[in-house]
């Protein structure tokens, strides 16, 4: 009985559980993608159409052409029929805001790596007084919720005259992401043997060369993990962006998409099309680094 | 090329731990020096200081006449072989060996020539394109040696390089290392906790304990004339037997007494302890310094009961209980002993060691 269960029952049970879990995780995404190809009239049908009966790309066309349309209280009802005539007044900000998000996220990724890689190497491989304390102190800064930091951050950014400027986001996102990045990298560098560092230095590397020529190539999986974590944090961040940005010049994608839901009228299919676009960059990133992600997330747990 | 000199060198960590206490040591050019001691004795710290991987916190370290205290590792002309080999996992064997030369900006043709030359000497030519994780322990060991060899350094540092190899390979590598030293004509500093390795390889041995040098000398000196009980016990397998007792005047000479046991000390020992008769001492008998064949003479015999018989192929170890203490002796295997038997062993008294009980220092040399 138990042998038969082990051979057939257990895998079957695991399979069913996996399917249920995947369904739970993926159903909202499937609905978002499906509905982004449906007109507003179809999206509200009961029961919902998981597969569009009359698929349309009008939502996307609307996003990429709204730039030329002036959407006002008077004209919005004459909007594109595909969207149910309801294009949000801030629709034309979507593409520029995605550009802003991309600039901020990439800048933070690059600056974050420049700061956290040497910091993590020093904390992992150079013995100094207060070394482990500083690692944990950095991490404790991350248990403070962002909402508690908003006011000090705001005053800081205001004094610097950076309100409504992308730098306000880059600076504050670095403050959020660097400690965690350092923590991940310290764990990984520590898992690489000290003797490797010593061998490199006896072989003729300065500290910096040992880091660049020996540790970085070996730390690739954890660098990918840090890059993804940083990029996604910046790409999704809402609260600080809401506080520091006021105009399309610096607004990021989450702010603009959120504004679609608080307009005069709401087009769910249009919002979902925007959602699909918002998902694209992280997905591309995930596909690019796919083979490093799992090893990066488990880095340090298993001995390399 | 490189004489390495420690002048009152100390190492204290920020937490107050003293890893090395005022070391004075002169490593001669082209010498094979072995630093021997248990873990935590400061031998690796000493080696790392030569490499520049640990700061000198007191005194001066010289290469020839230049003070090296503040010179970083990459500006010192030394190569190092580590216990874990520390090969770069992301580089091929070829690149591992070439790395030090590339960092020092040698011409590519020169690098290629030296790498292939070293690979040929170490018989790892077919492995040059492999990655370290595709090699056996012995092969990795050779690559690590190759990486150090190609540099043609002024000093060759080795930190327990054979500890991770299996026993048979370790013995054959010892011979190769000795040969390598002869062909390379450079200073070797070798760290180990294995006394057999030290005795085989060294021109000179430095025995260390808790950051303090216990004795420096030729391998034979260290083995035959240990300065204290620690050195005596650290070398030899099975280790030397210690028996606590007293010295008493006996006619013209001096004898060692413990219970019913009485051994006449030879003149060279008697001379040293003559005036101190009656003091507490510790007698040291090496396991091989007994003889069963010769007829025991009075004052040179140990009576005991055999507690264990441990054959080891070539010969056998006898555990003999003498006055409530078990001592181990190495005897020929042609002798048949059984546990519980009484035995009388003739002691080679000329090879006895005698230590002061309080200080542990030798009373003989």
Contacts between the chains, C-beta under 8 A, distances in Angstrom:
chain1	res1	chain2	res2	distance
A	127	B	14	7.8
A	128	B	14	7.9
A	129	B	14	5.2
A	193	B	84	5.9
A	193	B	86	6.5
A	195	B	82	4.4
A	195	B	83	7.4
A	195	B	84	5.1
A	195	B	86	3.8
A	196	B	86	5.1
A	196	B	88	7.0
A	198	B	48	7.5
A	198	B	51	7.2
A	198	B	53	5.1
A	198	B	73	7.7
A	198	B	80	7.1
A	198	B	82	7.0
A	198	B	86	6.9
A	199	B	80	6.9
A	199	B	82	6.2
A	199	B	86	3.9
A	199	B	87	7.9
A	199	B	88	7.6
A	199	B	147	7.8
A	200	B	88	7.6
A	200	B	99	7.9
A	201	B	52	7.6
A	201	B	53	6.7
A	201	B	72	7.5
A	201	B	73	4.2
A	201	B	74	5.8
A	202	B	51	5.3
A	202	B	52	7.9
A	202	B	53	7.3
A	202	B	73	5.2
A	202	B	74	7.6
A	202	B	76	8.0
A	202	B	78	6.4
A	202	B	79	6.5
A	202	B	80	4.5
A	202	B	100	7.9
A	202	B	157	7.8
A	203	B	74	7.7
A	203	B	79	7.9
A	203	B	99	5.4
A	203	B	100	3.9
A	203	B	103	5.8
A	203	B	147	7.2
A	203	B	151	7.8
A	204	B	74	4.6
A	204	B	100	5.5
A	204	B	103	3.2
A	204	B	104	5.1
A	205	B	74	5.8
A	205	B	103	5.9
A	206	B	72	6.9
A	206	B	74	5.7
A	209	B	74	7.7
A	209	B	103	7.1
A	214	B	88	5.9
A	217	B	90	4.7
A	218	B	89	6.4
A	218	B	90	5.8
A	304	B	89	7.7
